[in-house]
Amino acid sequence: MNTVKSIDLHATPGHLIRRAQQIAVSIFAEQLTDADITPVQFAILNALLDSPGIDQVSLAKRVAFDPATSGSVIGRLEAKAWVERKADPNDRRRKLLVVTAAGVQALGQVQKDVARIQEKILSPLTPQEQSQFVHLLSRLVQGHQAD
């Protein structure tokens, strides 16, 4: 006899966050099918624009990806000639990352689309709810980053 009751997944934060992530990635892919860029690639390019010459480990921390994942993404961005690795003049073993002119152009071509994607993701909510939702998600993430 089974005495364990199922949990209502539709009321659990973990399940809802996973579903929201699936929805966000799906909308991103649907809207940018011709751009040949993933959400992770966009995040890395965007972070590199803000911090040109950052090393791979620092970049991984900045975009909250493990170094192995970011390394494979950077490899794909290099293959597209959107990112370049350069030796650190102070430590030749350390590689610094920069966005190439082609990478800047690719990023520029999708930035407006990415802004529209964010609007579409939040579209079921009122403007006030959108602001509150983003604020609360930010607090949630920041609260767990301190752990």
ZIURLIN-V369721 format. One record per backbone hydrogen bond with DSSP energy under -0.5 kcal/mol. CO is the residue of the C=O (numbers start at 0). NH is the residue of the N-H. Records with the same first field share a line. If there is no record, write none. Layout:
BEGIN
CO: NH + NH
END
This chain:
BEGIN
0: 2
6: 8
7: 10
8: 11
11: 15
12: 16
13: 17
14: 18
15: 19
16: 20
17: 21
18: 22
19: 23
20: 24
21: 25
22: 26
23: 27
24: 28
25: 29
26: 30
27: 31
29: 32
31: 34 + 35 + 36
37: 41
38: 42
39: 43
40: 44
41: 45
42: 46
43: 47
44: 48
45: 49
46: 50
50: 53
53: 96
54: 58
55: 59
56: 60
57: 61
58: 62
59: 64
60: 63
65: 69
66: 70
67: 71
68: 72
69: 73
70: 74
71: 75
72: 76
73: 77
74: 78
75: 79
76: 81 + 82
77: 80
81: 99
83: 97
85: 95
87: 90
90: 87 + 93
93: 87
94: 55
95: 85
96: 52 + 53
97: 83
99: 103
100: 104
101: 105
102: 106
103: 107
104: 108
105: 109
106: 109 + 110
109: 113
110: 114
111: 115
112: 116
113: 117
114: 118
115: 119
116: 120
117: 121
118: 122
119: 122
121: 124
125: 129
126: 130
127: 131
128: 132
129: 133
130: 134
131: 135
132: 136
133: 137
134: 138
135: 139
136: 140
137: 141
138: 142
139: 143
140: 144
141: 145
143: 146
END
